[in-house]
């Protein structure tokens, strides 16, 4: 077990639950039809919604197997940022409590993915002393 396993496992569980539930309760189709198609993705909103959720599922699997971490994390961070911009920003910061459907959860996931990508931190000092 390497030093990122616990974070990779936690993010994988979150992404699996977030993607698989929508596959069985019509949530993905609703997101595509009722949101994405109305904000300019028509007629491809449902396809985009499915691609997003399938990418979450693929990311979860690859995180569990510790494969292709940086590319999948970059893709997922991009999707999370777009989710903040398009969906969550107008709702404010809080997911629950002080608000509803805000950015805080995506914000946390972005930084956890960065921690997984760079488990030893990011060295901004280019020279080696």
N, CA, C and O atoms as a GROMACS GRO file, in nm:
protein
  516
    1UNK      N    1   0.086  -0.118   0.000
    1UNK     CA    2   0.000   0.000   0.000
    1UNK      C    3   0.090   0.124   0.000
    1UNK      O    4   0.169   0.143   0.092
    2UNK      N    5   0.077   0.207  -0.103
    2UNK     CA    6   0.160   0.326  -0.105
    2UNK      C    7   0.092   0.441  -0.031
    2UNK      O    8  -0.020   0.428   0.018
    3UNK      N    9   0.162   0.554  -0.023
    3UNK     CA   10   0.115   0.663   0.063
    3UNK      C   11  -0.010   0.733   0.012
    3UNK      O   12  -0.069   0.811   0.087
    4UNK      N   13  -0.052   0.709  -0.111
    4UNK     CA   14  -0.175   0.774  -0.159
    4UNK      C   15  -0.295   0.680  -0.161
    4UNK      O   16  -0.404   0.720  -0.201
    5UNK      N   17  -0.278   0.556  -0.117
    5UNK     CA   18  -0.387   0.459  -0.130
    5UNK      C   19  -0.515   0.505  -0.060
    5UNK      O   20  -0.623   0.495  -0.119
    6UNK      N   21  -0.506   0.555   0.060
    6UNK     CA   22  -0.628   0.594   0.133
    6UNK      C   23  -0.704   0.705   0.061
    6UNK      O   24  -0.826   0.702   0.053
    7UNK      N   25  -0.631   0.803   0.009
    7UNK     CA   26  -0.697   0.910  -0.067
    7UNK      C   27  -0.753   0.858  -0.199
    7UNK      O   28  -0.864   0.894  -0.238
    8UNK      N   29  -0.677   0.773  -0.267
    8UNK     CA   30  -0.725   0.716  -0.393
    8UNK      C   31  -0.851   0.634  -0.370
    8UNK      O   32  -0.946   0.642  -0.449
    9UNK      N   33  -0.852   0.555  -0.263
    9UNK     CA   34  -0.968   0.474  -0.231
    9UNK      C   35  -1.090   0.562  -0.203
    9UNK      O   36  -1.198   0.536  -0.254
   10UNK      N   37  -1.072   0.665  -0.122
   10UNK     CA   38  -1.183   0.754  -0.087
   10UNK      C   39  -1.240   0.824  -0.210
   10UNK      O   40  -1.362   0.830  -0.227
   11UNK      N   41  -1.154   0.877  -0.295
   11UNK     CA   42  -1.201   0.944  -0.416
   11UNK      C   43  -1.268   0.844  -0.510
   11UNK      O   44  -1.369   0.876  -0.573
   12UNK      N   45  -1.213   0.724  -0.520
   12UNK     CA   46  -1.274   0.621  -0.605
   12UNK      C   47  -1.415   0.588  -0.558
   12UNK      O   48  -1.506   0.578  -0.640
   13UNK      N   49  -1.434   0.572  -0.430
   13UNK     CA   50  -1.568   0.542  -0.376
   13UNK      C   51  -1.664   0.657  -0.408
   13UNK      O   52  -1.777   0.633  -0.451
   14UNK      N   53  -1.620   0.780  -0.387
   14UNK     CA   54  -1.704   0.896  -0.416
   14UNK      C   55  -1.743   0.900  -0.563
   14UNK      O   56  -1.860   0.920  -0.596
   15UNK      N   57  -1.645   0.881  -0.651
   15UNK     CA   58  -1.673   0.887  -0.795
   15UNK      C   59  -1.762   0.772  -0.841
   15UNK      O   60  -1.847   0.790  -0.928
   16UNK      N   61  -1.743   0.654  -0.784
   16UNK     CA   62  -1.830   0.540  -0.819
   16UNK      C   63  -1.974   0.570  -0.777
   16UNK      O   64  -2.067   0.552  -0.855
   17UNK      N   65  -1.991   0.616  -0.654
   17UNK     CA   66  -2.126   0.645  -0.605
   17UNK      C   67  -2.190   0.759  -0.685
   17UNK      O   68  -2.310   0.757  -0.712
   18UNK      N   69  -2.110   0.858  -0.721
   18UNK     CA   70  -2.163   0.974  -0.794
   18UNK      C   71  -2.202   0.936  -0.937
   18UNK      O   72  -2.296   0.992  -0.993
   19UNK      N   73  -2.131   0.841  -0.995
   19UNK     CA   74  -2.161   0.806  -1.134
   19UNK      C   75  -2.262   0.693  -1.145
   19UNK      O   76  -2.356   0.702  -1.224
   20UNK      N   77  -2.246   0.588  -1.068
   20UNK     CA   78  -2.332   0.470  -1.083
   20UNK      C   79  -2.476   0.500  -1.043
   20UNK      O   80  -2.568   0.453  -1.108
   21UNK      N   81  -2.496   0.577  -0.939
   21UNK     CA   82  -2.634   0.606  -0.898
   21UNK      C   83  -2.712   0.674  -1.010
   21UNK      O   84  -2.829   0.644  -1.032
   22UNK      N   85  -2.648   0.766  -1.081
   22UNK     CA   86  -2.715   0.835  -1.191
   22UNK      C   87  -2.746   0.745  -1.310
   22UNK      O   88  -2.832   0.777  -1.392
   23UNK      N   89  -2.675   0.634  -1.319
   23UNK     CA   90  -2.700   0.540  -1.428
   23UNK      C   91  -2.830   0.462  -1.406
   23UNK      O   92  -2.891   0.414  -1.502
   24UNK      N   93  -2.873   0.452  -1.282
   24UNK     CA   94  -2.990   0.370  -1.251
   24UNK      C   95  -3.113   0.451  -1.208
   24UNK      O   96  -3.222   0.395  -1.197
   25UNK      N   97  -3.096   0.579  -1.184
   25UNK     CA   98  -3.212   0.659  -1.143
   25UNK      C   99  -3.247   0.766  -1.245
   25UNK      O  100  -3.320   0.860  -1.214
   26UNK      N  101  -3.195   0.753  -1.367
   26UNK     CA  102  -3.220   0.846  -1.477
   26UNK      C  103  -3.154   0.982  -1.455
   26UNK      O  104  -3.182   1.077  -1.529
   27UNK      N  105  -3.068   0.993  -1.356
   27UNK     CA  106  -3.004   1.120  -1.326
   27UNK      C  107  -2.914   1.171  -1.438
   27UNK      O  108  -2.908   1.292  -1.462
   28UNK      N  109  -2.845   1.080  -1.505
   28UNK     CA  110  -2.755   1.122  -1.613
   28UNK      C  111  -2.836   1.177  -1.730
   28UNK      O  112  -2.804   1.282  -1.785
   29UNK      N  113  -2.942   1.106  -1.768
   29UNK     CA  114  -3.027   1.154  -1.877
   29UNK      C  115  -3.093   1.286  -1.842
   29UNK      O  116  -3.102   1.375  -1.926
   30UNK      N  117  -3.139   1.298  -1.718
   30UNK     CA  118  -3.199   1.425  -1.675
   30UNK      C  119  -3.098   1.539  -1.680
   30UNK      O  120  -3.130   1.648  -1.726
   31UNK      N  121  -2.976   1.514  -1.633
   31UNK     CA  122  -2.872   1.617  -1.637
   31UNK      C  123  -2.845   1.658  -1.781
   31UNK      O  124  -2.831   1.777  -1.811
   32UNK      N  125  -2.838   1.560  -1.870
   32UNK     CA  126  -2.814   1.592  -2.011
   32UNK      C  127  -2.930   1.667  -2.075
   32UNK      O  128  -2.909   1.768  -2.142
   33UNK      N  129  -3.051   1.617  -2.054
   33UNK     CA  130  -3.169   1.678  -2.117
   33UNK      C  131  -3.212   1.808  -2.051
   33UNK      O  132  -3.238   1.908  -2.118
   34UNK      N  133  -3.219   1.807  -1.918
   34UNK     CA  134  -3.278   1.920  -1.847
   34UNK      C  135  -3.179   2.031  -1.815
   34UNK      O  136  -3.219   2.143  -1.787
   35UNK      N  137  -3.049   2.000  -1.820
   35UNK     CA  138  -2.951   2.106  -1.794
   35UNK      C  139  -2.859   2.129  -1.914
   35UNK      O  140  -2.860   2.237  -1.972
   36UNK      N  141  -2.780   2.029  -1.950
   36UNK     CA  142  -2.679   2.051  -2.055
   36UNK      C  143  -2.741   2.094  -2.187
   36UNK      O  144  -2.689   2.184  -2.254
   37UNK      N  145  -2.852   2.032  -2.226
   37UNK     CA  146  -2.916   2.073  -2.352
   37UNK      C  147  -2.966   2.216  -2.347
   37UNK      O  148  -2.974   2.283  -2.450
   38UNK      N  149  -3.002   2.264  -2.228
   38UNK     CA  150  -3.056   2.400  -2.216
   38UNK      C  151  -2.947   2.507  -2.208
   38UNK      O  152  -2.976   2.625  -2.225
   39UNK      N  153  -2.823   2.466  -2.183
   39UNK     CA  154  -2.715   2.566  -2.173
   39UNK      C  155  -2.620   2.561  -2.293
   39UNK      O  156  -2.508   2.612  -2.287
   40UNK      N  157  -2.667   2.499  -2.403
   40UNK     CA  158  -2.590   2.506  -2.525
   40UNK      C  159  -2.529   2.377  -2.576
   40UNK      O  160  -2.461   2.379  -2.679
   41UNK      N  161  -2.552   2.266  -2.510
   41UNK     CA  162  -2.495   2.139  -2.555
   41UNK      C  163  -2.589   2.059  -2.644
   41UNK      O  164  -2.553   1.952  -2.692
   42UNK      N  165  -2.711   2.111  -2.667
   42UNK     CA  166  -2.808   2.040  -2.750
   42UNK      C  167  -2.753   2.023  -2.891
   42UNK      O  168  -2.693   2.117  -2.943
   43UNK      N  169  -2.771   1.912  -2.952
   43UNK     CA  170  -2.848   1.795  -2.910
   43UNK      C  171  -2.761   1.689  -2.841
   43UNK      O  172  -2.800   1.573  -2.832
   44UNK      N  173  -2.644   1.729  -2.791
   44UNK     CA  174  -2.548   1.631  -2.738
   44UNK      C  175  -2.541   1.628  -2.586
   44UNK      O  176  -2.450   1.567  -2.530
   45UNK      N  177  -2.634   1.693  -2.518
   45UNK     CA  178  -2.630   1.701  -2.373
   45UNK      C  179  -2.627   1.566  -2.304
   45UNK      O  180  -2.550   1.546  -2.210
   46UNK      N  181  -2.710   1.474  -2.349
   46UNK     CA  182  -2.714   1.341  -2.287
   46UNK      C  183  -2.582   1.268  -2.311
   46UNK      O  184  -2.530   1.204  -2.220
   47UNK      N  185  -2.528   1.278  -2.432
   47UNK     CA  186  -2.400   1.215  -2.461
   47UNK      C  187  -2.290   1.273  -2.372
   47UNK      O  188  -2.210   1.198  -2.317
   48UNK      N  189  -2.285   1.403  -2.359
   48UNK     CA  190  -2.184   1.468  -2.274
   48UNK      C  191  -2.201   1.423  -2.129
   48UNK      O  192  -2.103   1.394  -2.061
   49UNK      N  193  -2.325   1.418  -2.082
   49UNK     CA  194  -2.350   1.374  -1.944
   49UNK      C  195  -2.300   1.232  -1.923
   49UNK      O  196  -2.237   1.203  -1.821
   50UNK      N  197  -2.327   1.142  -2.018
   50UNK     CA  198  -2.280   1.004  -2.006
   50UNK      C  199  -2.128   0.998  -2.012
   50UNK      O  200  -2.067   0.920  -1.938
   51UNK      N  201  -2.066   1.077  -2.097
   51UNK     CA  202  -1.919   1.077  -2.104
   51UNK      C  203  -1.858   1.124  -1.973
   51UNK      O  204  -1.757   1.070  -1.928
   52UNK      N  205  -1.918   1.224  -1.912
   52UNK     CA  206  -1.869   1.273  -1.783
   52UNK      C  207  -1.878   1.161  -1.679
   52UNK      O  208  -1.780   1.134  -1.609
   53UNK      N  209  -1.992   1.099  -1.669
   53UNK     CA  210  -2.010   0.995  -1.567
   53UNK      C  211  -1.926   0.871  -1.595
   53UNK      O  212  -1.875   0.809  -1.502
   54UNK      N  213  -1.910   0.834  -1.722
   54UNK     CA  214  -1.823   0.721  -1.754
   54UNK      C  215  -1.677   0.755  -1.725
   54UNK      O  216  -1.599   0.668  -1.687
   55UNK      N  217  -1.640   0.883  -1.744
   55UNK     CA  218  -1.503   0.922  -1.709
   55UNK      C  219  -1.482   0.914  -1.559
   55UNK      O  220  -1.373   0.878  -1.514
   56UNK      N  221  -1.584   0.948  -1.480
   56UNK     CA  222  -1.574   0.933  -1.334
   56UNK      C  223  -1.554   0.787  -1.296
   56UNK      O  224  -1.472   0.755  -1.210
   57UNK      N  225  -1.628   0.699  -1.361
   57UNK     CA  226  -1.617   0.557  -1.333
   57UNK      C  227  -1.478   0.505  -1.372
   57UNK      O  228  -1.416   0.430  -1.296
   58UNK      N  229  -1.430   0.545  -1.489
   58UNK     CA  230  -1.295   0.504  -1.532
   58UNK      C  231  -1.190   0.561  -1.437
   58UNK      O  232  -1.093   0.492  -1.404
   59UNK      N  233  -1.206   0.683  -1.395
   59UNK     CA  234  -1.113   0.744  -1.301
   59UNK      C  235  -1.109   0.664  -1.171
   59UNK      O  236  -1.001   0.638  -1.117
   60UNK      N  237  -1.224   0.626  -1.121
   60UNK     CA  238  -1.231   0.548  -0.997
   60UNK      C  239  -1.154   0.417  -1.010
   60UNK      O  240  -1.075   0.381  -0.923
   61UNK      N  241  -1.176   0.347  -1.119
   61UNK     CA  242  -1.108   0.219  -1.140
   61UNK      C  243  -0.957   0.239  -1.150
   61UNK      O  244  -0.880   0.165  -1.089
   62UNK      N  245  -0.916   0.340  -1.227
   62UNK     CA  246  -0.772   0.364  -1.244
   62UNK      C  247  -0.708   0.412  -1.114
   62UNK      O  248  -0.592   0.380  -1.087
   63UNK      N  249  -0.781   0.488  -1.033
   63UNK     CA  250  -0.728   0.527  -0.902
   63UNK      C  251  -0.705   0.405  -0.814
   63UNK      O  252  -0.604   0.396  -0.745
   64UNK      N  253  -0.800   0.312  -0.816
   64UNK     CA  254  -0.786   0.192  -0.734
   64UNK      C  255  -0.665   0.109  -0.776
   64UNK      O  256  -0.599   0.048  -0.692
   65UNK      N  257  -0.637   0.107  -0.906
   65UNK     CA  258  -0.524   0.029  -0.956
   65UNK      C  259  -0.396   0.112  -0.968
   65UNK      O  260  -0.292   0.062  -1.012
   66UNK      N  261  -0.404   0.239  -0.928
   66UNK     CA  262  -0.288   0.329  -0.929
   66UNK      C  263  -0.223   0.337  -1.068
   66UNK      O  264  -0.102   0.328  -1.083
   67UNK      N  265  -0.308   0.354  -1.169
   67UNK     CA  266  -0.263   0.362  -1.308
   67UNK      C  267  -0.305   0.495  -1.370
   67UNK      O  268  -0.413   0.546  -1.342
   68UNK      N  269  -0.219   0.549  -1.453
   68UNK     CA  270  -0.246   0.672  -1.530
   68UNK      C  271  -0.301   0.784  -1.442
   68UNK      O  272  -0.395   0.854  -1.480
   69UNK      N  273  -0.243   0.800  -1.325
   69UNK     CA  274  -0.295   0.893  -1.225
   69UNK      C  275  -0.299   1.037  -1.274
   69UNK      O  276  -0.402   1.103  -1.264
   70UNK      N  277  -0.189   1.086  -1.327
   70UNK     CA  278  -0.188   1.228  -1.367
   70UNK      C  279  -0.287   1.258  -1.480
   70UNK      O  280  -0.361   1.356  -1.468
   71UNK      N  281  -0.290   1.179  -1.588
   71UNK     CA  282  -0.389   1.213  -1.693
   71UNK      C  283  -0.534   1.207  -1.645
   71UNK      O  284  -0.613   1.295  -1.679
   72UNK      N  285  -0.568   1.104  -1.568
   72UNK     CA  286  -0.708   1.095  -1.525
   72UNK      C  287  -0.742   1.201  -1.421
   72UNK      O  288  -0.854   1.251  -1.416
   73UNK      N  289  -0.644   1.236  -1.338
   73UNK     CA  290  -0.668   1.341  -1.240
   73UNK      C  291  -0.686   1.476  -1.309
   73UNK      O  292  -0.772   1.555  -1.270
   74UNK      N  293  -0.606   1.502  -1.411
   74UNK     CA  294  -0.620   1.628  -1.486
   74UNK      C  295  -0.758   1.634  -1.552
   74UNK      O  296  -0.824   1.738  -1.546
   75UNK      N  297  -0.801   1.526  -1.615
   75UNK     CA  298  -0.934   1.522  -1.677
   75UNK      C  299  -1.043   1.546  -1.573
   75UNK      O  300  -1.134   1.626  -1.596
   76UNK      N  301  -1.034   1.478  -1.461
   76UNK     CA  302  -1.136   1.492  -1.357
   76UNK      C  303  -1.134   1.631  -1.295
   76UNK      O  304  -1.240   1.686  -1.266
   77UNK      N  305  -1.016   1.687  -1.275
   77UNK     CA  306  -1.008   1.825  -1.223
   77UNK      C  307  -1.073   1.921  -1.321
   77UNK      O  308  -1.144   2.013  -1.280
   78UNK      N  309  -1.050   1.902  -1.451
   78UNK     CA  310  -1.114   1.986  -1.552
   78UNK      C  311  -1.267   1.977  -1.540
   78UNK      O  312  -1.336   2.079  -1.541
   79UNK      N  313  -1.318   1.855  -1.530
   79UNK     CA  314  -1.463   1.836  -1.517
   79UNK      C  315  -1.515   1.901  -1.390
   79UNK      O  316  -1.621   1.964  -1.392
   80UNK      N  317  -1.442   1.887  -1.280
   80UNK     CA  318  -1.485   1.948  -1.154
   80UNK      C  319  -1.484   2.100  -1.162
   80UNK      O  320  -1.574   2.166  -1.110
   81UNK      N  321  -1.384   2.157  -1.228
   81UNK     CA  322  -1.379   2.304  -1.244
   81UNK      C  323  -1.496   2.351  -1.331
   81UNK      O  324  -1.560   2.451  -1.300
   82UNK      N  325  -1.523   2.278  -1.438
   82UNK     CA  326  -1.638   2.315  -1.522
   82UNK      C  327  -1.768   2.302  -1.444
   82UNK      O  328  -1.860   2.382  -1.462
   83UNK      N  329  -1.777   2.201  -1.356
   83UNK     CA  330  -1.894   2.188  -1.270
   83UNK      C  331  -1.909   2.307  -1.177
   83UNK      O  332  -2.020   2.356  -1.154
   84UNK      N  333  -1.797   2.355  -1.124
   84UNK     CA  334  -1.801   2.474  -1.039
   84UNK      C  335  -1.851   2.593  -1.120
   84UNK      O  336  -1.941   2.664  -1.076
   85UNK      N  337  -1.793   2.614  -1.237
   85UNK     CA  338  -1.828   2.730  -1.319
   85UNK      C  339  -1.973   2.724  -1.365
   85UNK      O  340  -2.045   2.824  -1.356
   86UNK      N  341  -2.016   2.609  -1.414
   86UNK     CA  342  -2.147   2.600  -1.478
   86UNK      C  343  -2.263   2.572  -1.382
   86UNK      O  344  -2.375   2.615  -1.407
   87UNK      N  345  -2.236   2.501  -1.272
   87UNK     CA  346  -2.346   2.455  -1.187
   87UNK      C  347  -2.337   2.512  -1.046
   87UNK      O  348  -2.432   2.571  -0.996
   88UNK      N  349  -2.223   2.492  -0.982
   88UNK     CA  350  -2.215   2.514  -0.838
   88UNK      C  351  -2.186   2.657  -0.795
   88UNK      O  352  -2.227   2.697  -0.686
   89UNK      N  353  -2.116   2.736  -0.876
   89UNK     CA  354  -2.074   2.870  -0.835
   89UNK      C  355  -2.192   2.958  -0.798
   89UNK      O  356  -2.187   3.031  -0.699
   90UNK      N  357  -2.298   2.952  -0.876
   90UNK     CA  358  -2.415   3.036  -0.848
   90UNK      C  359  -2.485   2.998  -0.719
   90UNK      O  360  -2.564   3.076  -0.665
   91UNK      N  361  -2.457   2.875  -0.668
   91UNK     CA  362  -2.520   2.829  -0.545
   91UNK      C  363  -2.441   2.868  -0.421
   91UNK      O  364  -2.487   2.848  -0.309
   92UNK      N  365  -2.320   2.925  -0.440
   92UNK     CA  366  -2.239   2.966  -0.326
   92UNK      C  367  -2.138   2.859  -0.286
   92UNK      O  368  -2.106   2.769  -0.363
   93UNK      N  369  -2.088   2.871  -0.164
   93UNK     CA  370  -1.981   2.784  -0.116
   93UNK      C  371  -2.032   2.650  -0.064
   93UNK      O  372  -1.977   2.545  -0.096
   94UNK      N  373  -2.137   2.653   0.016
   94UNK     CA  374  -2.177   2.536   0.095
   94UNK      C  375  -2.257   2.435   0.015
   94UNK      O  376  -2.344   2.471  -0.065
   95UNK      N  377  -2.227   2.307   0.038
   95UNK     CA  378  -2.307   2.199  -0.019
   95UNK      C  379  -2.433   2.179   0.065
   95UNK      O  380  -2.542   2.163   0.011
   96UNK      N  381  -2.417   2.182   0.195
   96UNK     CA  382  -2.530   2.176   0.289
   96UNK      C  383  -2.500   2.272   0.403
   96UNK      O  384  -2.389   2.324   0.414
   97UNK      N  385  -2.598   2.296   0.487
   97UNK     CA  386  -2.577   2.384   0.602
   97UNK      C  387  -2.606   2.528   0.566
   97UNK      O  388  -2.721   2.572   0.569
   98UNK      N  389  -2.501   2.601   0.532
   98UNK     CA  390  -2.516   2.743   0.498
   98UNK      C  391  -2.568   2.766   0.358
   98UNK      O  392  -2.582   2.882   0.317
   99UNK      N  393  -2.596   2.662   0.284
   99UNK     CA  394  -2.647   2.675   0.148
   99UNK      C  395  -2.681   2.537   0.093
   99UNK      O  396  -2.704   2.442   0.168
  100UNK      N  397  -2.684   2.528  -0.040
  100UNK     CA  398  -2.717   2.401  -0.104
  100UNK      C  399  -2.648   2.395  -0.240
  100UNK      O  400  -2.653   2.490  -0.318
  101UNK      N  401  -2.584   2.282  -0.269
  101UNK     CA  402  -2.526   2.255  -0.401
  101UNK      C  403  -2.410   2.349  -0.436
  101UNK      O  404  -2.387   2.378  -0.554
  102UNK      N  405  -2.337   2.394  -0.335
  102UNK     CA  406  -2.227   2.488  -0.357
  102UNK      C  407  -2.099   2.421  -0.405
  102UNK      O  408  -2.099   2.304  -0.443
  103UNK      N  409  -1.990   2.497  -0.403
  103UNK     CA  410  -1.864   2.455  -0.463
  103UNK      C  411  -1.772   2.376  -0.370
  103UNK      O  412  -1.674   2.319  -0.416
  104UNK      N  413  -1.800   2.372  -0.240
  104UNK     CA  414  -1.702   2.321  -0.145
  104UNK      C  415  -1.659   2.176  -0.171
  104UNK      O  416  -1.542   2.143  -0.152
  105UNK      N  417  -1.749   2.092  -0.213
  105UNK     CA  418  -1.715   1.951  -0.237
  105UNK      C  419  -1.622   1.937  -0.356
  105UNK      O  420  -1.522   1.865  -0.349
  106UNK      N  421  -1.654   2.007  -0.468
  106UNK     CA  422  -1.565   2.005  -0.584
  106UNK      C  423  -1.428   2.062  -0.549
  106UNK      O  424  -1.326   2.009  -0.593
  107UNK      N  425  -1.426   2.169  -0.472
  107UNK     CA  426  -1.300   2.231  -0.429
  107UNK      C  427  -1.214   2.129  -0.355
  107UNK      O  428  -1.094   2.115  -0.382
  108UNK      N  429  -1.274   2.058  -0.261
  108UNK     CA  430  -1.201   1.957  -0.185
  108UNK      C  431  -1.151   1.845  -0.276
  108UNK      O  432  -1.035   1.804  -0.265
  109UNK      N  433  -1.235   1.795  -0.364
  109UNK     CA  434  -1.193   1.687  -0.455
  109UNK      C  435  -1.077   1.731  -0.545
  109UNK      O  436  -0.986   1.652  -0.570
  110UNK      N  437  -1.080   1.854  -0.592
  110UNK     CA  438  -0.970   1.904  -0.676
  110UNK      C  439  -0.838   1.897  -0.599
  110UNK      O  440  -0.738   1.851  -0.654
  111UNK      N  441  -0.837   1.942  -0.476
  111UNK     CA  442  -0.712   1.944  -0.400
  111UNK      C  443  -0.670   1.805  -0.353
  111UNK      O  444  -0.551   1.779  -0.337
  112UNK      N  445  -0.766   1.716  -0.331
  112UNK     CA  446  -0.729   1.577  -0.301
  112UNK      C  447  -0.665   1.513  -0.424
  112UNK      O  448  -0.566   1.441  -0.412
  113UNK      N  449  -0.721   1.538  -0.542
  113UNK     CA  450  -0.661   1.485  -0.664
  113UNK      C  451  -0.520   1.542  -0.686
  113UNK      O  452  -0.431   1.470  -0.731
  114UNK      N  453  -0.501   1.669  -0.656
  114UNK     CA  454  -0.367   1.728  -0.666
  114UNK      C  455  -0.271   1.661  -0.568
  114UNK      O  456  -0.155   1.636  -0.601
  115UNK      N  457  -0.318   1.632  -0.448
  115UNK     CA  458  -0.234   1.563  -0.348
  115UNK      C  459  -0.199   1.422  -0.395
  115UNK      O  460  -0.089   1.374  -0.370
  116UNK      N  461  -0.292   1.356  -0.463
  116UNK     CA  462  -0.264   1.223  -0.518
  116UNK      C  463  -0.163   1.234  -0.632
  116UNK      O  464  -0.073   1.150  -0.643
  117UNK      N  465  -0.177   1.335  -0.716
  117UNK     CA  466  -0.085   1.354  -0.828
  117UNK      C  467   0.057   1.387  -0.780
  117UNK      O  468   0.156   1.344  -0.839
  118UNK      N  469   0.065   1.464  -0.674
  118UNK     CA  470   0.194   1.511  -0.622
  118UNK      C  471   0.208   1.473  -0.475
  118UNK      O  472   0.203   1.561  -0.388
  119UNK      N  473   0.227   1.345  -0.445
  119UNK     CA  474   0.229   1.299  -0.306
  119UNK      C  475   0.345   1.356  -0.224
  119UNK      O  476   0.340   1.358  -0.101
  120UNK      N  477   0.450   1.402  -0.291
  120UNK     CA  478   0.562   1.463  -0.221
  120UNK      C  479   0.557   1.615  -0.227
  120UNK      O  480   0.654   1.682  -0.192
  121UNK      N  481   0.446   1.668  -0.270
  121UNK     CA  482   0.431   1.812  -0.283
  121UNK      C  483   0.485   1.861  -0.416
  121UNK      O  484   0.538   1.783  -0.495
  122UNK      N  485   0.471   1.988  -0.439
  122UNK     CA  486   0.520   2.050  -0.562
  122UNK      C  487   0.638   2.138  -0.524
  122UNK      O  488   0.624   2.232  -0.445
  123UNK      N  489   0.753   2.108  -0.579
  123UNK     CA  490   0.873   2.184  -0.549
  123UNK      C  491   0.881   2.303  -0.645
  123UNK      O  492   0.906   2.285  -0.765
  124UNK      N  493   0.859   2.422  -0.593
  124UNK     CA  494   0.864   2.541  -0.678
  124UNK      C  495   1.007   2.594  -0.692
  124UNK      O  496   1.034   2.682  -0.774
  125UNK      N  497   1.098   2.541  -0.612
  125UNK     CA  498   1.239   2.580  -0.621
  125UNK      C  499   1.303   2.491  -0.727
  125UNK      O  500   1.325   2.372  -0.705
  126UNK      N  501   1.333   2.549  -0.842
  126UNK     CA  502   1.384   2.472  -0.956
  126UNK      C  503   1.525   2.421  -0.936
  126UNK      O  504   1.562   2.317  -0.990
  127UNK      N  505   1.606   2.493  -0.858
  127UNK     CA  506   1.745   2.450  -0.840
  127UNK      C  507   1.755   2.350  -0.726
  127UNK      O  508   1.685   2.360  -0.626
  128UNK      N  509   1.843   2.257  -0.743
  128UNK     CA  510   1.868   2.157  -0.638
  128UNK      C  511   1.991   2.200  -0.561
  128UNK      O  512   2.098   2.214  -0.619
  129UNK      N  513   1.977   2.219  -0.433
  129UNK     CA  514   2.091   2.264  -0.350
  129UNK      C  515   2.157   2.148  -0.284
  129UNK      O  516   2.254   2.166  -0.210
   0.00000   0.00000   0.00000
